[in-house]
Amino acid sequence: MAKAYRFDDDKPRTGSTVYAFRSLSALKQFAQAQGPQGTMKYWEISGTIIEDDGTPDGIQIKVERAIQVK
């Protein structure tokens, strides 16, 4: 099972397909560049990679499990 990372207000739904970051550090770097976090939460997503364009934020993953991370 692959892992990817995403920030969102809501927990990604099991069975849905979402775009995500390759690593938690890449996600945090991007989020810091955007300014204050506000209400956004960070999620570690486990699932099946549908598509990967090789960039830090180019993963499309089908969600099997999502847990909130800091």
NUTI-220114 format. One line per 3 residues: number of its first residue (from 1); their letters; for each residue x, y, z of N, C-alpha, C, O. Coordinates in Angstrom, 1 decimal, padded with zeros to 4 digits. Layout:
// NUTI-220114
NUM = A = X:Y:Z:X:Y:Z:X:Y:Z:X:Y:Z  ... $
//
This chain:
// NUTI-220114
1 = MAK = 000.8:-001.2:000.0:000.0:000.0:000.0:000.9:001.2:000.0:001.8:001.3:000.8  000.6:002.2:-000.9:001.4:003.4:-001.0:000.9:004.4:000.0:-000.2:004.4:000.5  001.8:005.4:000.3:001.4:006.5:001.2:001.7:007.8:000.4:002.6:007.9:-000.3 $
4 = AYR = 000.8:008.8:000.7:000.9:010.1:000.2:000.3:011.1:001.2:-000.3:010.7:002.2  000.5:012.4:001.0:000.1:013.4:002.0:-000.7:014.5:001.4:-000.4:014.9:000.2  -001.6:015.0:002.1:-002.6:016.0:001.6:-003.0:017.0:002.7:-003.0:016.5:003.9 $
7 = FDD = -003.3:018.2:002.4:-003.9:019.1:003.4:-005.3:019.5:002.9:-005.5:019.7:001.8  -006.2:019.5:003.9:-007.6:019.7:003.6:-008.3:020.0:004.9:-007.9:019.6:006.0  -009.4:020.7:004.8:-010.3:020.9:006.0:-010.9:019.6:006.5:-011.0:019.3:007.7 $
10 = DKP = -011.3:018.7:005.5:-012.0:017.5:005.8:-011.2:016.3:005.6:-010.3:016.3:004.7  -011.5:015.2:006.3:-010.8:013.9:006.1:-011.1:013.4:004.7:-012.3:013.3:004.3  -010.1:013.0:003.9:-010.4:012.4:002.6:-011.3:011.1:002.8:-011.0:010.3:003.7 $
13 = RTG = -012.3:011.0:002.0:-013.2:009.8:002.1:-012.6:008.5:001.5:-012.0:008.5:000.4  -012.8:007.5:002.2:-012.4:006.1:001.7:-013.1:005.9:000.4:-014.3:006.1:000.3  -012.3:005.4:-000.6:-012.8:005.1:-001.9:-012.7:006.2:-002.9:-012.8:006.0:-004.1 $
16 = STV = -012.5:007.5:-002.4:-012.4:008.6:-003.3:-010.9:008.6:-003.8:-010.0:008.0:-003.3  -010.7:009.4:-004.9:-009.4:009.6:-005.5:-009.1:011.0:-005.3:-009.8:011.9:-005.7  -007.9:011.3:-004.7:-007.4:012.7:-004.4:-006.0:012.9:-005.0:-005.3:011.9:-005.2 $
19 = YAF = -005.7:014.1:-005.1:-004.3:014.5:-005.5:-003.6:014.7:-004.2:-004.1:015.2:-003.2  -002.3:014.4:-004.1:-001.5:014.5:-002.9:-000.1:014.7:-003.2:000.4:014.6:-004.3  000.7:015.0:-002.1:002.1:015.2:-002.1:002.8:013.8:-001.9:002.3:013.0:-001.2 $
22 = RSL = 004.0:013.7:-002.4:004.8:012.5:-002.3:005.4:012.4:-000.9:005.5:011.2:-000.4  005.6:013.5:-000.2:006.2:013.4:001.2:005.6:014.4:002.1:005.1:015.4:001.6  005.7:014.2:003.4:005.1:015.1:004.4:006.0:016.4:004.3:005.4:017.5:004.5 $
25 = SAL = 007.3:016.3:004.1:008.1:017.5:004.1:007.8:018.3:002.9:007.8:019.6:003.1  007.5:017.8:001.8:007.1:018.6:000.6:005.8:019.3:000.8:005.6:020.4:000.4  004.8:018.6:001.5:003.5:019.2:001.8:003.7:020.4:002.8:003.2:021.4:002.6 $
28 = KQF = 004.5:020.2:003.8:004.8:021.2:004.8:005.5:022.4:004.2:005.1:023.6:004.5  006.4:022.2:003.3:007.1:023.3:002.6:006.1:024.1:001.8:006.1:025.3:001.8  005.3:023.4:001.0:004.3:024.1:000.2:003.3:024.9:001.1:003.0:026.1:000.8 $
31 = AQA = 002.8:024.3:002.2:001.9:024.9:003.0:002.5:026.2:003.7:001.8:027.2:003.8  003.7:026.1:004.1:004.4:027.3:004.7:004.5:028.4:003.7:004.4:029.6:004.1  004.8:028.1:002.5:004.9:029.1:001.5:003.6:029.8:001.2:003.5:031.0:000.7 $
34 = QGP = 002.4:029.2:001.5:001.1:029.7:001.3:000.7:030.7:002.4:-000.3:031.4:002.3  001.4:030.7:003.6:001.0:031.5:004.7:000.4:030.7:005.8:000.6:029.5:005.9  -000.3:031.4:006.7:-000.8:030.7:007.9:-001.7:029.5:007.5:-002.4:029.5:006.6 $
37 = QGT = -001.6:028.5:008.3:-002.3:027.2:008.1:-003.8:027.4:008.2:-004.5:026.8:007.4  -004.3:028.2:009.1:-005.7:028.3:009.3:-006.3:027.0:009.8:-005.8:026.5:010.8  -007.4:026.6:009.2:-008.1:025.4:009.7:-007.6:024.1:008.9:-008.2:023.0:009.2 $
40 = MKY = -006.7:024.2:008.0:-006.3:023.1:007.3:-005.6:022.0:008.1:-004.9:022.3:009.1  -005.9:020.8:007.8:-005.3:019.6:008.5:-004.5:018.9:007.6:-004.7:018.8:006.4  -003.4:018.2:008.1:-002.6:017.4:007.3:-003.0:015.9:007.4:-003.3:015.5:008.5 $
43 = WEI = -003.1:015.2:006.3:-003.5:013.8:006.3:-002.5:012.9:005.6:-001.9:013.3:004.6  -002.2:011.8:006.2:-001.4:010.7:005.6:-002.4:009.8:005.0:-003.3:009.2:005.7  -002.3:009.6:003.7:-003.2:008.7:003.0:-002.6:007.5:002.5:-001.5:007.5:002.0 $
46 = SGT = -003.2:006.4:002.8:-002.7:005.1:002.4:-003.7:004.6:001.3:-004.9:004.7:001.5  -003.1:004.0:000.2:-004.0:003.5:-000.8:-003.2:003.1:-002.0:-002.1:002.8:-002.0  -003.9:003.1:-003.1:-003.4:002.7:-004.4:-003.1:003.9:-005.3:-004.0:004.7:-005.5 $
49 = IIE = -001.9:004.1:-005.8:-001.6:005.2:-006.6:-002.2:004.9:-008.0:-001.9:003.9:-008.6  -003.0:005.9:-008.5:-003.7:005.8:-009.8:-002.8:006.4:-010.8:-002.7:005.9:-011.9  -002.1:007.5:-010.5:-001.2:008.2:-011.4:-000.1:008.9:-010.7:-000.4:009.4:-009.5 $
52 = DDG = 001.0:009.1:-011.3:002.2:009.7:-010.6:003.0:010.4:-011.7:003.6:009.7:-012.6  003.0:011.7:-011.7:003.7:012.4:-012.8:005.2:012.7:-012.4:005.9:013.4:-013.1  005.6:012.3:-011.2:007.0:012.4:-010.8:007.3:013.7:-010.0:008.4:013.8:-009.5 $
55 = TPD = 006.4:014.6:-010.0:006.6:015.9:-009.2:006.3:015.7:-007.8:005.6:014.7:-007.4  006.7:016.6:-006.9:006.4:016.5:-005.4:004.9:016.4:-005.1:004.5:015.8:-004.1  004.1:017.1:-005.9:002.6:017.1:-005.7:001.8:016.4:-006.7:000.6:016.7:-006.9 $
58 = GIQ = 002.4:015.5:-007.5:001.8:014.9:-008.6:001.2:013.5:-008.5:001.1:012.7:-009.4  000.9:013.1:-007.2:000.3:011.8:-007.0:-001.2:011.9:-007.0:-001.8:012.7:-006.3  -001.8:011.0:-007.7:-003.3:010.8:-007.6:-003.4:009.4:-006.9:-003.0:008.4:-007.5 $
61 = IKV = -004.1:009.4:-005.8:-004.2:008.1:-005.0:-005.7:007.8:-004.6:-006.4:008.7:-004.3  -006.0:006.6:-004.7:-007.3:006.1:-004.3:-007.2:005.8:-002.8:-006.4:005.0:-002.3  -008.0:006.5:-002.0:-008.0:006.5:-000.5:-008.5:005.1:000.1:-009.6:004.8:-000.2 $
64 = ERA = -007.6:004.5:000.8:-008.1:003.3:001.5:-008.1:003.6:003.0:-008.9:003.1:003.8  -007.2:004.5:003.4:-007.2:005.0:004.8:-006.6:006.4:004.9:-005.7:006.6:004.2  -007.1:007.2:005.8:-006.5:008.5:006.0:-006.5:008.8:007.5:-007.5:008.6:008.2 $
67 = IQV = -005.3:009.2:008.0:-005.1:009.6:009.4:-004.5:011.0:009.4:-003.7:011.3:008.6  -004.9:011.7:010.4:-004.4:013.1:010.6:-003.0:013.0:011.2:-002.8:012.3:012.1  -002.1:013.8:010.6:-000.8:014.0:011.1:-000.5:015.4:011.4:-001.2:016.3:011.0 $
70 = K = 000.6:015.6:012.2:001.0:017.0:012.5:002.2:017.5:011.7:002.6:018.6:011.9 $
//
